Amino acid sequence: MNASQIPGLTVMDHPLVDHKLSILRDHESPPHRFRQTLHELSWLLAYPAFAALKTEGVDIQTPLEVTSCQAMQPPYPCLVSILRAGNGLIDGFSQVCPEASVGHLGLYRDHDTMAPISYYNSLPTDITQRQVILGDPMLATGGSAVMALDTLREIGVRDIVFSCLVAAPEGVKALHDAHPDVPIVTAALDRELNESCYILPGLGDAGDRIYGTG
């Protein structure tokens, strides 16, 4: 799959992104280095992920004169993490945009059926008024991302961007087919899924590698 074949798909093209992905893909990278590199890469990924943020004109008094600027106004964006691995990505986004609130959707993949199962939901009460960036390091089958987007749509959220570190063509297609208006921002579009629905070449189980539980 070529990135240009999917409307709304952004795949980052930058040497620093490539370098940090090489560290994340390396099976010898220990959890502490994986976590730190993930945070660093999320700062770079935040640039296209936040590109559509709404700002308003304001007059600011500098030390020398009044000037016109653009600034976010309340209600600020909401960063939504698909637990647990999503925290590694969303924590970095939060450092770039500390004004944003943070929500969580708890989903896991049944290892027999590969279907996503929901177990937790914690979101701001006014999330329907906010721009939302939904984050999960891996977009594999797309099941968890689609379920999370379904949940957000059902409560009335309309302005959403999905961001991940690594995406498989199968997951990109599934998400785009279910929610064609949701932009997808990723650091890499990998080759395919294997028979166990892991991304190839991928970087393994992001949650296990973040928290050292693999």
N, C-alpha and C positions, 0 to 999 in steps of 0.2 A: 504494500500500500504506500502510495506517495502522499505526503502531507497535503499537497495541493489538491488532492482528490476529495478531501473532506472540508466543506465550508466551516469556518469558525475554529479550525484546529491550528494552534500555534505551537510549533516545535522550535525550541531555542537553538540558536546557532552561534556559539561563542566559545572561544578557546578555554576560558575559565570554567565554563559549564562542562566541557568535555573532560578537563582535568579532574574536576571534583567527582564526576560520574565514574572515572576510572578508579578512584579510591573507593567509592561506594560499591562498585562491582567486584572488587578484589576480595575474595573469600578470606584472606588473611588480615583484613582490616579489623581491629578489635572494636568492641562496642563503643568505647569512649571516642575513638577516632571516627567511627561511623556517625555517631550522634553529632559531633562537632562539624563534620563535613556536610551532613544533611542540613544543619542550621545555616551554614555558609551558602550552600546551594539554594536554600529557600530564599535567602536575601536576594539572590540574582533572579530567581523565578518570580519574586514578587513584582518585578518591574513590569512584565507583560500581564501578570495576573491582576494588577491594580490599575491597568491602563485606562479602564472605563469609569473610574471613580468620578463621581459628580462633585464639582466645586462651584463656589459662588464668588463673585467679585466683592472684595472688601477693601476699605482704605486703611492703610497701616502707617503709623508714625514711625519712621526710621530715626536714627540719631540726627539726621540732617534735614529730612522733609517728609511730607505725606506722599505715599505712593499707592497705586492700585495693585492689588495682589489677588490671587485665586486661593481659596482655602475651603476645606471641608466644613460643613455645617451639620449640627445634629439633625436627625439621628445618624450617628456614625455607622460605618459598615459593620457587619457581623462576620467573623471568621468561624466557620463550622468545621470541626474535626470529625472525621469518621474514625471512631475509636477502633483499636488503640494506636495504630501506627500513624494515623493522621495527626496526632499531637506533635510528632517530630517535625512535620511540615508547618503546621499552624503556629507553633511556638516561634518559629523564625519569622513568619508573616507578622505576628503580633509585635515583634521587636521593631519591624520596619514601620508598622502602623499601630502604635500603642493606643490610639484613640478608639480603635475597634473593640467591640465586645467579642467574647468567644463563646460559642455554643458547641455542644457535643451530641453526636448520634452514635449510639452503640450498635454495631453490626458485626457479625462474624460469619464465616463461611463454613457450612456443614461439610465435613471432609468426605462424607459418603455421596451426598447429592450435589455438592458444590454450590448449593443455593444459599443466598444470604438470609440470615436470621436476625431480627431486630430485638434488642434487649434493653435499650436505654435511650432516653431523649431528654435533653436539657437545652432549651433555647430561650432567648430573650422574649418577653411577652409582646414586644413591639417589632418583632423581626420582620413582619410583613411590610414595614415602612423602611426597611434598610436594604442596602445593597449587600449581597451575600457572596462570599468566596468559600466554596466547599473544597476541602482538601483531603487527599489520601495519597500516600506515596506511590501506590501501585494501581493502575487501571488494567486489570487482567481480563476476566470475563465481562466486566462491567456490571455484574449483578448488584454489588454493594452500592456502587455509585448511582445506578438507576433507582434502587430502593430509597437511597437518601434523597435524591432529587424528587422522587414521588412524594416522600414525606413532606418536603419543603413546599412543593406545589399544592399539596392538599390543604395546608394551613394558610395558603395565600401568598407565598413568596414568589415574586415574578422576576426579579433582577438577580441572576445567579451566574457566576463563573465557576467552572470546575478546574482544579489544578492538581497535577500529580508530578512525580519525578519521572516515572517510566510507564509507558503505555504500550499495550499490545494492540495490533490492528483489530482483533476481535472485540476488545473492550471499547475501542474508539467507535466502531460501527454500532455496537449495541447501545452505547450512550447516545450517539447521534440519532439513531433510529427512534429511540424513546423520547428524547428531548432535543430536537434539531436546533432549537433556538439558544441552547446553552453553549457558550464558547468553552473550548477545552485548551488548556495551556499546560504543556509538558516539557520537561527537559530532554526527553528522548522518546522516539517511536521505535520500539524494538521489533524483532522479526515475527514472532508467533508465540502461541501457547503450546506447552507440551501436553501429554496425555493426562497429567495431574493438574492442569490449568495453571501452571507456573509460567511466568514470562521468560522467554528465551531471547537474548542471553540473560537478561534480567539482572537481579542482584540478590536473589533469594527471598526469604520472608522478611520484609522490612521491619515488622514488629519485633520479631525474634532478634534481629540484628541490632535494632535500636536499644533494646532492653537486656540483651545478653541471655535470652531464654531459649535459644535454639540448641 
